[in-house]
Amino acid sequence: MAESKIYLAVPFAEKDAAKALGARWDPALKKWYVTAGKELALFAKWLTDSPAASVASPRPNAVTAAPVTEPADKDFVAYQADLPPWD
């Protein structure tokens, strides 16, 4: 049975304090969390306002698309290595 995780908003400067209280690091989401059985009053200053935002399930291999940039010059043609740059 999977444990439910309650994610925390811990600033980098306070990570050691959160860890000392029993918070754990989730490397996939890059967030600190506590399991549902922990005393949440100890972590009150790092709890998010929305319960839906703080309780999350693991995301399988999330992929983000790279931003597409358009050239500033409308007549710009990118050079392709297999074609000469002139016609």
PyMOL Python script that loads the backbone (N, CA, C, O; Angstrom):
from pymol import cmd

cmd.read_pdbstr("""\
ATOM      1  N   MET A   1       0.848  -1.185   0.000  1.00  0.00           N
ATOM      2  CA  MET A   1       0.000   0.000   0.000  1.00  0.00           C
ATOM      3  C   MET A   1       0.889   1.243   0.000  1.00  0.00           C
ATOM      4  O   MET A   1       1.817   1.347   0.802  1.00  0.00           O
ATOM      5  N   ALA A   2       0.614   2.148  -0.868  1.00  0.00           N
ATOM      6  CA  ALA A   2       1.406   3.367  -0.986  1.00  0.00           C
ATOM      7  C   ALA A   2       1.036   4.354   0.122  1.00  0.00           C
ATOM      8  O   ALA A   2      -0.134   4.521   0.466  1.00  0.00           O
ATOM      9  N   GLU A   3       2.073   5.007   0.673  1.00  0.00           N
ATOM     10  CA  GLU A   3       1.829   6.029   1.678  1.00  0.00           C
ATOM     11  C   GLU A   3       1.406   7.308   0.993  1.00  0.00           C
ATOM     12  O   GLU A   3       1.899   7.633  -0.087  1.00  0.00           O
ATOM     13  N   SER A   4       0.488   8.039   1.620  1.00  0.00           N
ATOM     14  CA  SER A   4       0.144   9.329   1.031  1.00  0.00           C
ATOM     15  C   SER A   4       1.152  10.355   1.545  1.00  0.00           C
ATOM     16  O   SER A   4       1.549  10.337   2.710  1.00  0.00           O
ATOM     17  N   LYS A   5       1.547  11.235   0.655  1.00  0.00           N
ATOM     18  CA  LYS A   5       2.550  12.245   0.976  1.00  0.00           C
ATOM     19  C   LYS A   5       1.891  13.608   1.034  1.00  0.00           C
ATOM     20  O   LYS A   5       1.042  13.939   0.206  1.00  0.00           O
ATOM     21  N   ILE A   6       2.284  14.381   2.003  1.00  0.00           N
ATOM     22  CA  ILE A   6       1.831  15.760   2.124  1.00  0.00           C
ATOM     23  C   ILE A   6       3.045  16.630   1.832  1.00  0.00           C
ATOM     24  O   ILE A   6       4.009  16.654   2.597  1.00  0.00           O
ATOM     25  N   TYR A   7       2.983  17.341   0.717  1.00  0.00           N
ATOM     26  CA  TYR A   7       4.115  18.136   0.274  1.00  0.00           C
ATOM     27  C   TYR A   7       4.166  19.474   0.995  1.00  0.00           C
ATOM     28  O   TYR A   7       3.138  20.060   1.334  1.00  0.00           O
ATOM     29  N   LEU A   8       5.383  19.938   1.218  1.00  0.00           N
ATOM     30  CA  LEU A   8       5.622  21.164   1.971  1.00  0.00           C
ATOM     31  C   LEU A   8       6.312  22.193   1.086  1.00  0.00           C
ATOM     32  O   LEU A   8       7.005  21.846   0.130  1.00  0.00           O
ATOM     33  N   ALA A   9       6.114  23.449   1.415  1.00  0.00           N
ATOM     34  CA  ALA A   9       6.790  24.553   0.728  1.00  0.00           C
ATOM     35  C   ALA A   9       7.932  25.013   1.634  1.00  0.00           C
ATOM     36  O   ALA A   9       7.799  25.982   2.381  1.00  0.00           O
ATOM     37  N   VAL A  10       9.054  24.301   1.552  1.00  0.00           N
ATOM     38  CA  VAL A  10      10.193  24.575   2.420  1.00  0.00           C
ATOM     39  C   VAL A  10      11.243  25.370   1.649  1.00  0.00           C
ATOM     40  O   VAL A  10      11.768  24.878   0.650  1.00  0.00           O
ATOM     41  N   PRO A  11      11.562  26.592   2.092  1.00  0.00           N
ATOM     42  CA  PRO A  11      12.634  27.353   1.450  1.00  0.00           C
ATOM     43  C   PRO A  11      13.974  26.652   1.671  1.00  0.00           C
ATOM     44  O   PRO A  11      14.154  25.943   2.661  1.00  0.00           O
ATOM     45  N   PHE A  12      14.904  26.851   0.750  1.00  0.00           N
ATOM     46  CA  PHE A  12      16.204  26.196   0.837  1.00  0.00           C
ATOM     47  C   PHE A  12      16.891  26.480   2.171  1.00  0.00           C
ATOM     48  O   PHE A  12      17.519  25.589   2.744  1.00  0.00           O
ATOM     49  N   ALA A  13      16.780  27.691   2.663  1.00  0.00           N
ATOM     50  CA  ALA A  13      17.442  28.070   3.911  1.00  0.00           C
ATOM     51  C   ALA A  13      16.898  27.311   5.121  1.00  0.00           C
ATOM     52  O   ALA A  13      17.567  27.234   6.152  1.00  0.00           O
ATOM     53  N   GLU A  14      15.684  26.745   5.006  1.00  0.00           N
ATOM     54  CA  GLU A  14      15.064  26.053   6.131  1.00  0.00           C
ATOM     55  C   GLU A  14      15.017  24.538   5.949  1.00  0.00           C
ATOM     56  O   GLU A  14      14.351  23.843   6.716  1.00  0.00           O
ATOM     57  N   LYS A  15      15.718  24.021   4.941  1.00  0.00           N
ATOM     58  CA  LYS A  15      15.651  22.587   4.647  1.00  0.00           C
ATOM     59  C   LYS A  15      16.181  21.733   5.791  1.00  0.00           C
ATOM     60  O   LYS A  15      15.642  20.658   6.054  1.00  0.00           O
ATOM     61  N   ASP A  16      17.225  22.187   6.474  1.00  0.00           N
ATOM     62  CA  ASP A  16      17.788  21.409   7.571  1.00  0.00           C
ATOM     63  C   ASP A  16      16.820  21.313   8.743  1.00  0.00           C
ATOM     64  O   ASP A  16      16.743  20.280   9.409  1.00  0.00           O
ATOM     65  N   ALA A  17      16.084  22.388   8.993  1.00  0.00           N
ATOM     66  CA  ALA A  17      15.095  22.368  10.080  1.00  0.00           C
ATOM     67  C   ALA A  17      13.962  21.397   9.754  1.00  0.00           C
ATOM     68  O   ALA A  17      13.515  20.649  10.623  1.00  0.00           O
ATOM     69  N   ALA A  18      13.500  21.408   8.510  1.00  0.00           N
ATOM     70  CA  ALA A  18      12.433  20.491   8.106  1.00  0.00           C
ATOM     71  C   ALA A  18      12.906  19.050   8.181  1.00  0.00           C
ATOM     72  O   ALA A  18      12.165  18.171   8.621  1.00  0.00           O
ATOM     73  N   LYS A  19      14.133  18.807   7.755  1.00  0.00           N
ATOM     74  CA  LYS A  19      14.680  17.449   7.798  1.00  0.00           C
ATOM     75  C   LYS A  19      14.817  16.971   9.234  1.00  0.00           C
ATOM     76  O   LYS A  19      14.545  15.806   9.524  1.00  0.00           O
ATOM     77  N   ALA A  20      15.233  17.851  10.138  1.00  0.00           N
ATOM     78  CA  ALA A  20      15.386  17.488  11.550  1.00  0.00           C
ATOM     79  C   ALA A  20      14.056  17.097  12.180  1.00  0.00           C
ATOM     80  O   ALA A  20      14.020  16.294  13.112  1.00  0.00           O
ATOM     81  N   LEU A  21      12.964  17.662  11.675  1.00  0.00           N
ATOM     82  CA  LEU A  21      11.640  17.328  12.203  1.00  0.00           C
ATOM     83  C   LEU A  21      11.066  16.057  11.579  1.00  0.00           C
ATOM     84  O   LEU A  21      10.042  15.550  12.036  1.00  0.00           O
ATOM     85  N   GLY A  22      11.716  15.544  10.544  1.00  0.00           N
ATOM     86  CA  GLY A  22      11.249  14.300   9.942  1.00  0.00           C
ATOM     87  C   GLY A  22      10.754  14.418   8.518  1.00  0.00           C
ATOM     88  O   GLY A  22      10.239  13.445   7.967  1.00  0.00           O
ATOM     89  N   ALA A  23      10.894  15.579   7.907  1.00  0.00           N
ATOM     90  CA  ALA A  23      10.488  15.734   6.509  1.00  0.00           C
ATOM     91  C   ALA A  23      11.460  14.962   5.631  1.00  0.00           C
ATOM     92  O   ALA A  23      12.625  14.775   5.983  1.00  0.00           O
ATOM     93  N   ARG A  24      10.969  14.521   4.494  1.00  0.00           N
ATOM     94  CA  ARG A  24      11.797  13.765   3.554  1.00  0.00           C
ATOM     95  C   ARG A  24      11.796  14.469   2.207  1.00  0.00           C
ATOM     96  O   ARG A  24      10.873  15.227   1.909  1.00  0.00           O
ATOM     97  N   TRP A  25      12.815  14.233   1.387  1.00  0.00           N
ATOM     98  CA  TRP A  25      12.981  14.866   0.077  1.00  0.00           C
ATOM     99  C   TRP A  25      12.493  13.923  -1.007  1.00  0.00           C
ATOM    100  O   TRP A  25      12.854  12.747  -1.022  1.00  0.00           O
ATOM    101  N   ASP A  26      11.675  14.435  -1.912  1.00  0.00           N
ATOM    102  CA  ASP A  26      11.215  13.678  -3.070  1.00  0.00           C
ATOM    103  C   ASP A  26      12.035  14.162  -4.263  1.00  0.00           C
ATOM    104  O   ASP A  26      11.775  15.250  -4.778  1.00  0.00           O
ATOM    105  N   PRO A  27      13.032  13.372  -4.722  1.00  0.00           N
ATOM    106  CA  PRO A  27      13.903  13.844  -5.798  1.00  0.00           C
ATOM    107  C   PRO A  27      13.196  13.968  -7.145  1.00  0.00           C
ATOM    108  O   PRO A  27      13.610  14.769  -7.982  1.00  0.00           O
ATOM    109  N   ALA A  28      12.140  13.192  -7.367  1.00  0.00           N
ATOM    110  CA  ALA A  28      11.433  13.274  -8.647  1.00  0.00           C
ATOM    111  C   ALA A  28      10.690  14.597  -8.788  1.00  0.00           C
ATOM    112  O   ALA A  28      10.697  15.202  -9.860  1.00  0.00           O
ATOM    113  N   LEU A  29      10.050  15.048  -7.713  1.00  0.00           N
ATOM    114  CA  LEU A  29       9.299  16.306  -7.748  1.00  0.00           C
ATOM    115  C   LEU A  29      10.091  17.480  -7.192  1.00  0.00           C
ATOM    116  O   LEU A  29       9.663  18.630  -7.298  1.00  0.00           O
ATOM    117  N   LYS A  30      11.248  17.192  -6.599  1.00  0.00           N
ATOM    118  CA  LYS A  30      12.104  18.209  -5.988  1.00  0.00           C
ATOM    119  C   LYS A  30      11.334  19.021  -4.955  1.00  0.00           C
ATOM    120  O   LYS A  30      11.330  20.252  -4.973  1.00  0.00           O
ATOM    121  N   LYS A  31      10.680  18.288  -4.050  1.00  0.00           N
ATOM    122  CA  LYS A  31       9.915  18.913  -2.969  1.00  0.00           C
ATOM    123  C   LYS A  31      10.089  18.113  -1.691  1.00  0.00           C
ATOM    124  O   LYS A  31      10.338  16.907  -1.723  1.00  0.00           O
ATOM    125  N   TRP A  32       9.955  18.797  -0.572  1.00  0.00           N
ATOM    126  CA  TRP A  32       9.958  18.142   0.730  1.00  0.00           C
ATOM    127  C   TRP A  32       8.546  17.664   1.027  1.00  0.00           C
ATOM    128  O   TRP A  32       7.572  18.278   0.592  1.00  0.00           O
ATOM    129  N   TYR A  33       8.436  16.558   1.772  1.00  0.00           N
ATOM    130  CA  TYR A  33       7.131  16.020   2.132  1.00  0.00           C
ATOM    131  C   TYR A  33       7.191  15.328   3.482  1.00  0.00           C
ATOM    132  O   TYR A  33       8.265  15.006   3.990  1.00  0.00           O
ATOM    133  N   VAL A  34       6.016  15.108   4.047  1.00  0.00           N
ATOM    134  CA  VAL A  34       5.867  14.266   5.234  1.00  0.00           C
ATOM    135  C   VAL A  34       4.799  13.234   4.921  1.00  0.00           C
ATOM    136  O   VAL A  34       3.911  13.475   4.104  1.00  0.00           O
ATOM    137  N   THR A  35       4.888  12.091   5.570  1.00  0.00           N
ATOM    138  CA  THR A  35       3.850  11.078   5.381  1.00  0.00           C
ATOM    139  C   THR A  35       2.635  11.454   6.220  1.00  0.00           C
ATOM    140  O   THR A  35       2.737  12.235   7.166  1.00  0.00           O
ATOM    141  N   ALA A  36       1.503  10.897   5.868  1.00  0.00           N
ATOM    142  CA  ALA A  36       0.239  11.269   6.512  1.00  0.00           C
ATOM    143  C   ALA A  36       0.231  10.979   8.007  1.00  0.00           C
ATOM    144  O   ALA A  36      -0.542  11.604   8.733  1.00  0.00           O
ATOM    145  N   GLY A  37       1.044  10.072   8.492  1.00  0.00           N
ATOM    146  CA  GLY A  37       1.046   9.726   9.911  1.00  0.00           C
ATOM    147  C   GLY A  37       1.799  10.694  10.799  1.00  0.00           C
ATOM    148  O   GLY A  37       1.697  10.594  12.022  1.00  0.00           O
ATOM    149  N   LYS A  38       2.544  11.617  10.241  1.00  0.00           N
ATOM    150  CA  LYS A  38       3.327  12.566  11.043  1.00  0.00           C
ATOM    151  C   LYS A  38       2.443  13.643  11.661  1.00  0.00           C
ATOM    152  O   LYS A  38       1.355  13.930  11.161  1.00  0.00           O
ATOM    153  N   GLU A  39       2.920  14.232  12.749  1.00  0.00           N
ATOM    154  CA  GLU A  39       2.234  15.334  13.401  1.00  0.00           C
ATOM    155  C   GLU A  39       2.400  16.590  12.541  1.00  0.00           C
ATOM    156  O   GLU A  39       3.489  17.161  12.477  1.00  0.00           O
ATOM    157  N   LEU A  40       1.320  17.017  11.882  1.00  0.00           N
ATOM    158  CA  LEU A  40       1.391  18.136  10.945  1.00  0.00           C
ATOM    159  C   LEU A  40       1.586  19.487  11.622  1.00  0.00           C
ATOM    160  O   LEU A  40       2.004  20.445  10.972  1.00  0.00           O
ATOM    161  N   ALA A  41       1.294  19.579  12.906  1.00  0.00           N
ATOM    162  CA  ALA A  41       1.484  20.848  13.613  1.00  0.00           C
ATOM    163  C   ALA A  41       2.952  21.266  13.599  1.00  0.00           C
ATOM    164  O   ALA A  41       3.255  22.459  13.614  1.00  0.00           O
ATOM    165  N   LEU A  42       3.868  20.291  13.570  1.00  0.00           N
ATOM    166  CA  LEU A  42       5.292  20.604  13.526  1.00  0.00           C
ATOM    167  C   LEU A  42       5.688  21.266  12.211  1.00  0.00           C
ATOM    168  O   LEU A  42       6.668  22.009  12.154  1.00  0.00           O
ATOM    169  N   PHE A  43       4.924  20.995  11.154  1.00  0.00           N
ATOM    170  CA  PHE A  43       5.241  21.480   9.817  1.00  0.00           C
ATOM    171  C   PHE A  43       4.280  22.577   9.351  1.00  0.00           C
ATOM    172  O   PHE A  43       4.209  22.868   8.157  1.00  0.00           O
ATOM    173  N   ALA A  44       3.546  23.183  10.277  1.00  0.00           N
ATOM    174  CA  ALA A  44       2.488  24.138   9.942  1.00  0.00           C
ATOM    175  C   ALA A  44       2.992  25.319   9.108  1.00  0.00           C
ATOM    176  O   ALA A  44       2.285  25.781   8.213  1.00  0.00           O
ATOM    177  N   LYS A  45       4.192  25.810   9.384  1.00  0.00           N
ATOM    178  CA  LYS A  45       4.662  26.983   8.635  1.00  0.00           C
ATOM    179  C   LYS A  45       5.023  26.667   7.190  1.00  0.00           C
ATOM    180  O   LYS A  45       5.180  27.580   6.381  1.00  0.00           O
ATOM    181  N   TRP A  46       5.159  25.379   6.853  1.00  0.00           N
ATOM    182  CA  TRP A  46       5.503  24.998   5.490  1.00  0.00           C
ATOM    183  C   TRP A  46       4.342  24.373   4.732  1.00  0.00           C
ATOM    184  O   TRP A  46       4.474  24.055   3.550  1.00  0.00           O
ATOM    185  N   LEU A  47       3.212  24.195   5.396  1.00  0.00           N
ATOM    186  CA  LEU A  47       2.052  23.628   4.709  1.00  0.00           C
ATOM    187  C   LEU A  47       1.488  24.646   3.742  1.00  0.00           C
ATOM    188  O   LEU A  47       1.442  25.839   4.041  1.00  0.00           O
ATOM    189  N   THR A  48       1.059  24.177   2.583  1.00  0.00           N
ATOM    190  CA  THR A  48       0.450  25.080   1.613  1.00  0.00           C
ATOM    191  C   THR A  48      -0.987  25.340   2.017  1.00  0.00           C
ATOM    192  O   THR A  48      -1.554  24.593   2.814  1.00  0.00           O
ATOM    193  N   ASP A  49      -1.585  26.400   1.472  1.00  0.00           N
ATOM    194  CA  ASP A  49      -2.950  26.767   1.827  1.00  0.00           C
ATOM    195  C   ASP A  49      -3.975  25.762   1.310  1.00  0.00           C
ATOM    196  O   ASP A  49      -4.970  25.484   1.979  1.00  0.00           O
ATOM    197  N   SER A  50      -3.734  25.228   0.136  1.00  0.00           N
ATOM    198  CA  SER A  50      -4.696  24.332  -0.496  1.00  0.00           C
ATOM    199  C   SER A  50      -4.349  22.879  -0.212  1.00  0.00           C
ATOM    200  O   SER A  50      -3.258  22.435  -0.570  1.00  0.00           O
ATOM    201  N   PRO A  51      -5.250  22.119   0.424  1.00  0.00           N
ATOM    202  CA  PRO A  51      -4.966  20.709   0.678  1.00  0.00           C
ATOM    203  C   PRO A  51      -4.787  19.922  -0.612  1.00  0.00           C
ATOM    204  O   PRO A  51      -4.007  18.970  -0.647  1.00  0.00           O
ATOM    205  N   ALA A  52      -5.491  20.299  -1.669  1.00  0.00           N
ATOM    206  CA  ALA A  52      -5.361  19.585  -2.939  1.00  0.00           C
ATOM    207  C   ALA A  52      -3.977  19.790  -3.541  1.00  0.00           C
ATOM    208  O   ALA A  52      -3.457  18.901  -4.214  1.00  0.00           O
ATOM    209  N   ALA A  53      -3.383  20.939  -3.308  1.00  0.00           N
ATOM    210  CA  ALA A  53      -2.065  21.221  -3.852  1.00  0.00           C
ATOM    211  C   ALA A  53      -0.972  20.527  -3.045  1.00  0.00           C
ATOM    212  O   ALA A  53       0.088  20.215  -3.587  1.00  0.00           O
ATOM    213  N   SER A  54      -1.217  20.279  -1.745  1.00  0.00           N
ATOM    214  CA  SER A  54      -0.175  19.693  -0.915  1.00  0.00           C
ATOM    215  C   SER A  54      -0.160  18.174  -0.978  1.00  0.00           C
ATOM    216  O   SER A  54       0.878  17.566  -0.715  1.00  0.00           O
ATOM    217  N   VAL A  55      -1.270  17.547  -1.317  1.00  0.00           N
ATOM    218  CA  VAL A  55      -1.315  16.098  -1.433  1.00  0.00           C
ATOM    219  C   VAL A  55      -1.287  15.759  -2.908  1.00  0.00           C
ATOM    220  O   VAL A  55      -2.202  16.104  -3.655  1.00  0.00           O
ATOM    221  N   ALA A  56      -0.240  15.086  -3.319  1.00  0.00           N
ATOM    222  CA  ALA A  56      -0.091  14.778  -4.738  1.00  0.00           C
ATOM    223  C   ALA A  56       0.312  13.327  -4.910  1.00  0.00           C
ATOM    224  O   ALA A  56       0.949  12.733  -4.040  1.00  0.00           O
ATOM    225  N   SER A  57      -0.060  12.781  -6.019  1.00  0.00           N
ATOM    226  CA  SER A  57       0.374  11.427  -6.350  1.00  0.00           C
ATOM    227  C   SER A  57       1.569  11.539  -7.279  1.00  0.00           C
ATOM    228  O   SER A  57       1.716  12.539  -7.981  1.00  0.00           O
ATOM    229  N   PRO A  58       2.419  10.532  -7.292  1.00  0.00           N
ATOM    230  CA  PRO A  58       3.580  10.582  -8.177  1.00  0.00           C
ATOM    231  C   PRO A  58       3.167  10.684  -9.636  1.00  0.00           C
ATOM    232  O   PRO A  58       2.209  10.043 -10.068  1.00  0.00           O
ATOM    233  N   ARG A  59       3.901  11.497 -10.393  1.00  0.00           N
ATOM    234  CA  ARG A  59       3.609  11.666 -11.818  1.00  0.00           C
ATOM    235  C   ARG A  59       4.545  10.775 -12.613  1.00  0.00           C
ATOM    236  O   ARG A  59       5.760  10.857 -12.434  1.00  0.00           O
ATOM    237  N   PRO A  60       4.022   9.936 -13.476  1.00  0.00           N
ATOM    238  CA  PRO A  60       4.904   9.071 -14.250  1.00  0.00           C
ATOM    239  C   PRO A  60       5.558   9.823 -15.410  1.00  0.00           C
ATOM    240  O   PRO A  60       4.871  10.275 -16.326  1.00  0.00           O
ATOM    241  N   ASN A  61       6.857   9.954 -15.368  1.00  0.00           N
ATOM    242  CA  ASN A  61       7.655  10.498 -16.472  1.00  0.00           C
ATOM    243  C   ASN A  61       7.034  11.707 -17.153  1.00  0.00           C
ATOM    244  O   ASN A  61       6.759  11.679 -18.353  1.00  0.00           O
ATOM    245  N   ALA A  62       6.818  12.748 -16.401  1.00  0.00           N
ATOM    246  CA  ALA A  62       6.253  13.969 -16.976  1.00  0.00           C
ATOM    247  C   ALA A  62       7.257  14.588 -17.941  1.00  0.00           C
ATOM    248  O   ALA A  62       8.437  14.729 -17.619  1.00  0.00           O
ATOM    249  N   VAL A  63       6.785  14.949 -19.107  1.00  0.00           N
ATOM    250  CA  VAL A  63       7.642  15.547 -20.129  1.00  0.00           C
ATOM    251  C   VAL A  63       7.118  16.945 -20.428  1.00  0.00           C
ATOM    252  O   VAL A  63       5.926  17.142 -20.667  1.00  0.00           O
ATOM    253  N   THR A  64       8.026  17.906 -20.411  1.00  0.00           N
ATOM    254  CA  THR A  64       7.624  19.265 -20.741  1.00  0.00           C
ATOM    255  C   THR A  64       8.203  19.627 -22.101  1.00  0.00           C
ATOM    256  O   THR A  64       9.324  19.245 -22.437  1.00  0.00           O
ATOM    257  N   ALA A  65       7.445  20.347 -22.854  1.00  0.00           N
ATOM    258  CA  ALA A  65       7.881  20.747 -24.189  1.00  0.00           C
ATOM    259  C   ALA A  65       8.785  21.971 -24.093  1.00  0.00           C
ATOM    260  O   ALA A  65       8.554  22.863 -23.276  1.00  0.00           O
ATOM    261  N   ALA A  66       9.806  22.004 -24.928  1.00  0.00           N
ATOM    262  CA  ALA A  66      10.702  23.154 -24.974  1.00  0.00           C
ATOM    263  C   ALA A  66       9.990  24.312 -25.656  1.00  0.00           C
ATOM    264  O   ALA A  66       9.234  24.095 -26.603  1.00  0.00           O
ATOM    265  N   PRO A  67      10.215  25.523 -25.198  1.00  0.00           N
ATOM    266  CA  PRO A  67       9.561  26.665 -25.839  1.00  0.00           C
ATOM    267  C   PRO A  67      10.058  26.858 -27.265  1.00  0.00           C
ATOM    268  O   PRO A  67      11.231  26.624 -27.559  1.00  0.00           O
ATOM    269  N   VAL A  68       9.187  27.274 -28.123  1.00  0.00           N
ATOM    270  CA  VAL A  68       9.529  27.523 -29.519  1.00  0.00           C
ATOM    271  C   VAL A  68       9.776  29.008 -29.678  1.00  0.00           C
ATOM    272  O   VAL A  68       8.934  29.834 -29.323  1.00  0.00           O
ATOM    273  N   THR A  69      10.924  29.336 -30.207  1.00  0.00           N
ATOM    274  CA  THR A  69      11.242  30.747 -30.430  1.00  0.00           C
ATOM    275  C   THR A  69      11.192  31.044 -31.917  1.00  0.00           C
ATOM    276  O   THR A  69      11.644  30.244 -32.736  1.00  0.00           O
ATOM    277  N   GLU A  70      10.657  32.163 -32.249  1.00  0.00           N
ATOM    278  CA  GLU A  70      10.558  32.611 -33.631  1.00  0.00           C
ATOM    279  C   GLU A  70      11.634  33.652 -33.886  1.00  0.00           C
ATOM    280  O   GLU A  70      11.913  34.465 -33.005  1.00  0.00           O
ATOM    281  N   PRO A  71      12.248  33.653 -35.069  1.00  0.00           N
ATOM    282  CA  PRO A  71      13.257  34.679 -35.361  1.00  0.00           C
ATOM    283  C   PRO A  71      12.620  36.061 -35.452  1.00  0.00           C
ATOM    284  O   PRO A  71      11.466  36.203 -35.854  1.00  0.00           O
ATOM    285  N   ALA A  72      13.392  37.075 -35.073  1.00  0.00           N
ATOM    286  CA  ALA A  72      12.891  38.444 -35.108  1.00  0.00           C
ATOM    287  C   ALA A  72      12.735  38.946 -36.544  1.00  0.00           C
ATOM    288  O   ALA A  72      11.836  39.733 -36.839  1.00  0.00           O
ATOM    289  N   ASP A  73      13.614  38.486 -37.430  1.00  0.00           N
ATOM    290  CA  ASP A  73      13.562  38.898 -38.833  1.00  0.00           C
ATOM    291  C   ASP A  73      12.652  37.943 -39.585  1.00  0.00           C
ATOM    292  O   ASP A  73      12.904  36.738 -39.598  1.00  0.00           O
ATOM    293  N   LYS A  74      11.599  38.455 -40.212  1.00  0.00           N
ATOM    294  CA  LYS A  74      10.628  37.583 -40.893  1.00  0.00           C
ATOM    295  C   LYS A  74      11.212  36.906 -42.121  1.00  0.00           C
ATOM    296  O   LYS A  74      10.672  35.897 -42.576  1.00  0.00           O
ATOM    297  N   ASP A  75      12.310  37.438 -42.675  1.00  0.00           N
ATOM    298  CA  ASP A  75      12.935  36.844 -43.855  1.00  0.00           C
ATOM    299  C   ASP A  75      14.085  35.898 -43.503  1.00  0.00           C
ATOM    300  O   ASP A  75      14.757  35.390 -44.400  1.00  0.00           O
ATOM    301  N   PHE A  76      14.316  35.659 -42.235  1.00  0.00           N
ATOM    302  CA  PHE A  76      15.402  34.802 -41.798  1.00  0.00           C
ATOM    303  C   PHE A  76      15.123  33.350 -42.191  1.00  0.00           C
ATOM    304  O   PHE A  76      14.014  32.850 -42.005  1.00  0.00           O
ATOM    305  N   VAL A  77      16.138  32.682 -42.736  1.00  0.00           N
ATOM    306  CA  VAL A  77      16.051  31.263 -43.075  1.00  0.00           C
ATOM    307  C   VAL A  77      17.203  30.568 -42.374  1.00  0.00           C
ATOM    308  O   VAL A  77      18.363  30.924 -42.582  1.00  0.00           O
ATOM    309  N   ALA A  78      16.896  29.586 -41.551  1.00  0.00           N
ATOM    310  CA  ALA A  78      17.932  28.869 -40.823  1.00  0.00           C
ATOM    311  C   ALA A  78      18.755  28.012 -41.772  1.00  0.00           C
ATOM    312  O   ALA A  78      18.202  27.394 -42.682  1.00  0.00           O
ATOM    313  N   TYR A  79      20.052  27.965 -41.578  1.00  0.00           N
ATOM    314  CA  TYR A  79      20.940  27.173 -42.409  1.00  0.00           C
ATOM    315  C   TYR A  79      20.766  25.702 -42.090  1.00  0.00           C
ATOM    316  O   TYR A  79      20.754  25.318 -40.921  1.00  0.00           O
ATOM    317  N   GLN A  80      20.632  24.881 -43.108  1.00  0.00           N
ATOM    318  CA  GLN A  80      20.552  23.440 -42.952  1.00  0.00           C
ATOM    319  C   GLN A  80      21.851  22.858 -43.486  1.00  0.00           C
ATOM    320  O   GLN A  80      22.252  23.183 -44.603  1.00  0.00           O
ATOM    321  N   ALA A  81      22.506  22.021 -42.726  1.00  0.00           N
ATOM    322  CA  ALA A  81      23.845  21.525 -43.054  1.00  0.00           C
ATOM    323  C   ALA A  81      23.886  20.736 -44.341  1.00  0.00           C
ATOM    324  O   ALA A  81      24.936  20.698 -44.982  1.00  0.00           O
ATOM    325  N   ASP A  82      22.798  20.098 -44.761  1.00  0.00           N
ATOM    326  CA  ASP A  82      22.845  19.279 -45.959  1.00  0.00           C
ATOM    327  C   ASP A  82      22.557  20.080 -47.228  1.00  0.00           C
ATOM    328  O   ASP A  82      22.659  19.542 -48.331  1.00  0.00           O
ATOM    329  N   LEU A  83      22.202  21.345 -47.091  1.00  0.00           N
ATOM    330  CA  LEU A  83      21.917  22.191 -48.257  1.00  0.00           C
ATOM    331  C   LEU A  83      22.829  23.422 -48.227  1.00  0.00           C
ATOM    332  O   LEU A  83      23.128  23.939 -47.151  1.00  0.00           O
ATOM    333  N   PRO A  84      23.270  23.889 -49.386  1.00  0.00           N
ATOM    334  CA  PRO A  84      24.068  25.116 -49.377  1.00  0.00           C
ATOM    335  C   PRO A  84      23.185  26.308 -48.992  1.00  0.00           C
ATOM    336  O   PRO A  84      21.976  26.273 -49.222  1.00  0.00           O
ATOM    337  N   PRO A  85      23.769  27.357 -48.413  1.00  0.00           N
ATOM    338  CA  PRO A  85      22.979  28.491 -47.942  1.00  0.00           C
ATOM    339  C   PRO A  85      22.499  29.405 -49.078  1.00  0.00           C
ATOM    340  O   PRO A  85      21.888  30.440 -48.812  1.00  0.00           O
ATOM    341  N   TRP A  86      22.759  29.048 -50.304  1.00  0.00           N
ATOM    342  CA  TRP A  86      22.296  29.843 -51.441  1.00  0.00           C
ATOM    343  C   TRP A  86      21.518  28.952 -52.400  1.00  0.00           C
ATOM    344  O   TRP A  86      21.646  27.729 -52.346  1.00  0.00           O
ATOM    345  N   ASP A  87      20.729  29.538 -53.261  1.00  0.00           N
ATOM    346  CA  ASP A  87      19.961  28.787 -54.264  1.00  0.00           C
ATOM    347  C   ASP A  87      20.461  29.081 -55.635  1.00  0.00           C
ATOM    348  O   ASP A  87      19.940  28.543 -56.611  1.00  0.00           O
TER     349      ASP A  87
END
""", "prot")
cmd.dss("prot")
cmd.show_as("cartoon", "prot")
cmd.util.cbc("prot")
cmd.orient("prot")
